[in-house]
Amino acid sequence: MDHSVKAMTSRRLMSRLLNPHRFENDELEQLYQRYICKLQHSSVAAVVALFVVLTFLLANLGLAYAQAATAQNVYHAAHCLLFALLLGFLHTRFMQDAYLLWVCYVVLFFLATFCALALPLYPTSSAAKVAAEGTWQVVFVVFLAYAMMPLKSYVAAIFGFVLCTAHMAVAAVFSTEFHDLKWQQLIANVVIFLCVNVVGVFMHNLMEHAQRKAFLDTRNCIAARLEMEDENEKLVHILKND
């Protein structure tokens, strides 16, 4: 049976548009989800572990630079603790496959707050901020959402669009340094955000296609082996009867 993506009826057209790589056969799709679950779990755990290390380094570097506990250092330390607790939960027996999607949404929330802390959104009495403030954090988080989080394509795209748009809006209103070059900075940010989203969508779709192809190849290989064993048993049975 051909399990490649086929044209769907109008009743399932919306589902196909939102998830174009989904198998037409529901049983095959469920089998694939069980097949890929461990890989997705490892990918989410890797993202959480990465941010444990990143927030730990940022908190300590900020403390060493400022020689005092600042609000941003405290936030980074709190994020480090939260990510460490989440990483511990991912490696306990309480973590079930059904919780993985909710864990992904929790991770996305923490990643969004990580980016929010870097936005140029400060009182006027603070040091002047540029429109590029927080750009690398947004780019890094958006790329991870596409490349390492087991999300639907449209969910990752919405997350990337909202995060980039929020940064652009805040930078346009609150950045004060190099005011004469503000629009050049904003245009540069738009180009960077557009590039990371395009690359992210391409990579996400490429990985999804490769994973599903590997699953089908594995399934076909197992099916061929079982069929061969069945034919061998029939042949042995015939030879014994002779």
Secondary structure as UniProt FT lines:
FT   HELIX           10..12
FT   HELIX           13..18
FT   TURN            20..21
FT   HELIX           26..66
FT   HELIX           71..90
FT   TURN            93..94
FT   HELIX           97..99
FT   HELIX           100..116
FT   TURN            117..118
FT   TURN            124..125
FT   TURN            131..134
FT   HELIX           135..147
FT   HELIX           153..174
FT   TURN            177..178
FT   HELIX           179..181
FT   HELIX           182..241
//
